[in-house]
Amino acid sequence: MTTPPVTSDDVEGDPTPTPARRSRLRGPVRWLQRIVVALVGATLGVLLFARVEAPIGPFDATVAFTPATDGGAELEIPPLGALAVDAYDGPLRLDVQLRRVDQLRAQELATDPGQLDGVVDRVSADLQAAVVQLAWTTAAAGIGGAALFSLVALRRKREPLIAVGLSTVLLVGTAGLGAATWRPEALSQPTYTGLLVNANSLIGSAQDIVARYDAYRASLEDLVTNVSTLYSAVSTLPDPSGTGDSVALLHVADIHLNPAGADLVEQIVSQFDIDGVLDTGDIVDWGSAAENQTFDWIGDLGVPYVYIRGNHDSLNTALAVAAQPNAVVLDDSATTVAGIEVVGAPDPRFTPDKDAMPETQTLEETGEELRDFAETLDDPPAIAMVHDPKQAPPLDGVVDVVLAGHTHTREVSVLEDGTRLMVEGSTGGAGLRGLQGEDPTPLSATVLYLDPTTGALTAWDEITLGGLGQSEVTIQRQYVEPLPTGDDETPTDETPTDGTPTEAPAGPTG
């Protein structure tokens, strides 16, 4: 009996590989190499090409799959932040980024109640269609990336076919894992990042705002309908002109679609015997077709309504205002109200959709153009209307008074060359956003009294309606120059002689 020869494979601990061992290892190593190459190639393909642009409801969105360790889905809302949902497991995460609001689709939703009722179904259908398209795009990107990378890395003709098979198995396995671990209940438990961390409290705040607005509107109705109390108070003050024939113009701004603001304008026009209304813009919030159908109250005023566009008002908003029988829209143009010549220029911006109306001029440039126009008139205008106070400086010394809005804060100042800049607060209380703080933004408007012969401003009444839970209306008269008094007349609290404010006795009412 012969003994078989002893080889190095039979010697325990011998590290020297033999041809037989190398032959056994070559197959697993090559397949491991193929799997790694296919995985890397598929990942690169997904990173580079697994994304689609799609409409989702009124939004334009980017939908993509990105490599991740725990799957799930994430909705990004720049610049507010994102919310993540642990909806499934797997190596790919679904990312949805809302990039912008499409104005046309948003207007369609706002103007067609039928579409608005079905908006949830529409968003769901759009998202489903986008994900299906993304799935096919991702499959093509992953398989193509794996095939191309294997050809470059392994340099053998049959390797791309093998990579196609391996990447297909990987993608099918990923889809299967996601389907098997799908957790629809997770959709109701998102995780917020960025500013959206406060989303739950914001939702609560929004609901609270709606409730507060109902209460606020109810209290304002009493106040607005009692403007006669204001008029009774102001009628006791000395006449600004001394002759009783002053021209009374009402300055309003930033109504922001608040019906209470429109009510206030109507009551002041009626009770104060107003000769005309000067509106320095932001009559709406979005400039949409739905908002532009709400201007019938302007036509019912019975006095001229002069308007310039604010940064929240679209060109269509201006056209809708101009369609009212008593309205004049100024755009580097002039009009005359009760003998007072007024010029005006719009804000060049359109905040809700910067793409719809590109800003071609700076605010100062629009003020300069209005100044150049005013200087072409035979006589200097009495009043210039702009929306943003930053448009006013070029008009200094050209007109006596510049009216503006935009800031939601009333402020009166005299510029370097003597022009008086009168910035109105918000006649609409800044709209619904005015209820976001501790105290709602008050509703404000100003009655201007002008000399009918010279057009010079002689006095003005600042009217303010108080905030939520306060039945308060105040009126404050201010005189441009001290009032003359006779030897037998002693000035009283209601007759200031130094041009200081006078507050009429119109405290809490309603």
Number of C-alpha atoms within 10 A of each C-alpha: 3 4 5 6 6 8 9 12 14 9 9 7 8 10 9 9 11 11 8 9 11 10 11 10 10 10 11 11 11 11 12 11 15 21 19 16 26 31 23 18 25 32 22 19 23 26 18 14 17 23 24 18 16 19 19 23 21 20 18 17 22 18 24 24 24 19 15 13 10 14 22 22 22 20 18 21 18 13 10 13 14 20 19 20 22 20 24 22 22 19 19 23 24 22 18 24 18 19 15 13 17 16 18 12 15 15 17 17 19 16 16 11 11 11 14 14 11 11 15 12 12 16 16 13 14 15 19 13 15 22 21 11 17 22 19 12 18 26 19 18 23 29 28 22 28 34 26 19 22 30 17 12 13 14 11 10 10 12 22 24 15 18 28 21 15 22 27 19 13 18 20 13 13 17 16 13 16 20 14 11 12 15 15 12 10 15 13 9 13 16 16 19 15 15 13 17 15 12 16 11 11 12 11 11 15 16 12 13 19 13 11 19 18 11 13 19 16 13 19 27 15 13 24 25 15 17 23 16 18 23 17 15 17 22 11 12 16 14 17 23 17 10 8 9 14 21 25 24 25 23 26 31 34 32 28 26 23 20 16 22 26 20 16 25 24 20 17 22 20 16 15 19 15 21 18 24 24 25 28 31 28 29 33 24 22 23 25 23 17 14 20 21 12 14 18 14 14 20 16 12 18 16 20 21 24 26 29 27 29 32 22 23 27 26 13 13 24 23 12 19 26 18 15 16 15 17 18 20 23 21 18 19 13 22 15 15 18 14 14 20 16 24 26 29 26 27 26 20 22 21 19 18 17 10 10 14 14 12 14 10 11 14 20 17 15 22 28 17 16 26 24 15 15 23 15 9 10 7 9 15 21 21 23 26 33 32 32 23 20 15 24 28 18 17 25 20 15 20 21 21 25 28 25 30 28 24 17 22 14 17 13 11 11 14 16 10 12 14 20 22 22 21 27 27 27 28 33 31 27 27 24 19 13 21 23 14 9 9 12 21 25 21 29 30 25 26 24 22 24 22 19 16 11 10 20 18 24 20 21 21 22 20 20 19 23 22 21 21 13 15 16 18 26 20 23 17 24 20 21 16 15 15 18 11 12 7 5 6 8 8 13 8 10 16 21 21 15 11 15 14 17 19 19 21 17 18 15 13 16 17
